[in-house]
Amino acid sequence: MTFEYDRILVAVDGSDASELAFKKAVDIVLRNDAKMFLAHVIDTRTITTVAPEVYDQTLAARSESYAQTLLDDYKEKARNRGINDITTHVEIGSPKIKIPKDLAKKFEADLIICGATGMNAVERFLIGSVSESITRYAKSDVLVVRS
């Protein structure tokens, strides 16, 4: 018995781990002739904790510009590999919640692909990783790609 996926959500953040996840996702999308949904969630917690006193619309606009550039780059790479059915989406909030609960539902994803984080054990203990949260809360299959 083989399983096929039709709607694959790929969460990217620009890290090496998400680059590997994207590459694996391209192969899986091609094998399944699936739709690809590329998503990046701008983590508001990171922006506001880095420098809450300087948080302003300029910082938010730069974050959104970075996210769109990142997604456009991935979209171009996917197109060059022969994938034409690609949707990109930028969201603002907590990636731990937005990806498994909101975006997976919005795109009716039957597979979520993400990279494993580069957090150390203490960071994972204190705040938990995004990939861990996705695997915990997603209603669909999840593939966490390790480097």
C-alpha positions in Angstrom: 0.0 0.0 0.0 1.4 3.4 -1.0 0.4 6.7 0.3 0.2 9.8 -1.9 0.1 13.4 -0.9 -1.9 16.0 -2.8 -1.3 19.2 -0.8 2.1 19.7 0.8 2.9 22.6 3.1 6.6 23.5 3.4 7.5 25.8 6.2 10.7 27.7 5.6 12.7 30.2 7.6 15.9 30.7 5.7 18.0 28.3 7.9 20.2 25.5 6.6 17.6 23.0 8.0 14.8 24.6 6.1 16.8 24.6 2.9 17.3 20.9 3.3 13.6 20.5 4.0 12.7 22.5 0.9 15.0 20.3 -1.3 13.4 17.1 0.1 9.9 18.7 -0.3 10.6 19.4 -4.0 11.3 15.7 -4.6 8.2 14.6 -2.7 6.0 17.1 -4.5 7.3 15.9 -7.9 6.9 12.2 -7.0 3.3 12.8 -5.8 2.3 15.4 -8.5 1.1 17.5 -5.5 0.4 21.2 -4.9 3.1 23.0 -3.0 2.4 25.6 -0.4 5.5 27.5 0.7 5.0 29.4 4.0 7.1 31.6 6.2 5.8 32.8 9.6 7.3 36.0 10.9 7.8 35.3 14.6 6.5 38.4 16.4 8.0 37.1 19.7 11.5 37.2 18.2 11.0 40.7 16.8 9.6 42.2 20.0 12.1 40.4 22.3 15.2 41.4 20.3 14.6 45.1 20.7 11.1 46.0 22.0 12.0 49.7 22.3 12.9 50.0 18.6 10.0 47.9 17.3 8.2 49.9 14.7 6.6 49.6 11.3 10.0 49.8 9.6 11.1 46.6 11.3 7.9 44.9 10.5 8.1 46.0 6.9 11.7 44.7 6.6 10.6 41.4 8.1 7.8 41.1 5.6 10.1 42.1 2.7 12.7 39.5 3.8 9.9 36.8 4.0 8.6 37.6 0.6 12.1 37.6 -1.0 12.8 34.2 0.7 9.6 32.7 -0.6 10.1 34.1 -4.1 13.5 32.6 -4.2 12.2 29.2 -3.1 9.3 29.4 -5.6 11.8 30.1 -8.4 13.9 27.1 -7.4 10.8 24.9 -7.4 9.7 26.2 -10.8 13.2 25.4 -12.2 12.7 21.8 -11.0 9.3 21.6 -12.8 6.8 22.4 -10.1 4.1 24.8 -11.4 1.4 24.6 -8.8 3.0 26.7 -6.0 1.3 29.1 -3.5 3.4 31.3 -1.2 2.2 32.8 2.0 3.6 35.1 4.7 2.0 35.0 8.1 2.7 37.0 11.2 2.5 35.4 14.7 3.9 32.3 16.4 5.2 29.7 13.9 4.5 27.0 16.6 0.7 27.8 16.3 0.3 29.2 12.9 1.9 26.4 10.9 0.2 23.3 12.4 -3.2 24.9 13.3 -3.9 27.8 10.9 -1.9 27.3 7.8 -2.3 23.5 7.6 -6.0 24.0 7.8 -6.1 26.9 5.4 -4.3 25.0 2.7 -5.9 21.6 3.6 -2.4 20.2 3.8 -2.0 16.4 4.0 1.7 16.7 4.7 3.8 19.4 6.5 7.5 19.5 5.8 9.9 21.5 8.0 13.5 21.5 9.1 14.7 20.5 12.5 15.8 23.5 14.5 19.4 24.2 15.6 18.4 24.8 19.2 20.5 23.3 22.1 19.0 21.2 24.8 18.4 24.1 27.2 16.6 26.2 24.6 14.4 23.2 23.7 13.6 22.6 27.3 12.7 26.3 28.0 10.8 27.2 24.9 10.4 24.1 22.7 11.2 23.9 19.1 8.9 24.9 16.2 9.3 21.4 14.6 8.4 19.8 17.9 5.3 21.9 18.1 4.3 21.1 14.6 4.5 17.4 15.2 2.5 17.7 18.4 -0.4 19.8 17.0 -0.7 18.9 13.3 -3.6 16.8 12.2 -1.7 15.7 9.1 1.5 13.8 8.6 4.7 15.7 9.4 8.2 15.3 8.0 11.0 16.9 10.0 14.2 17.0 8.0 17.4 16.9 9.9 20.7 18.1 8.6 
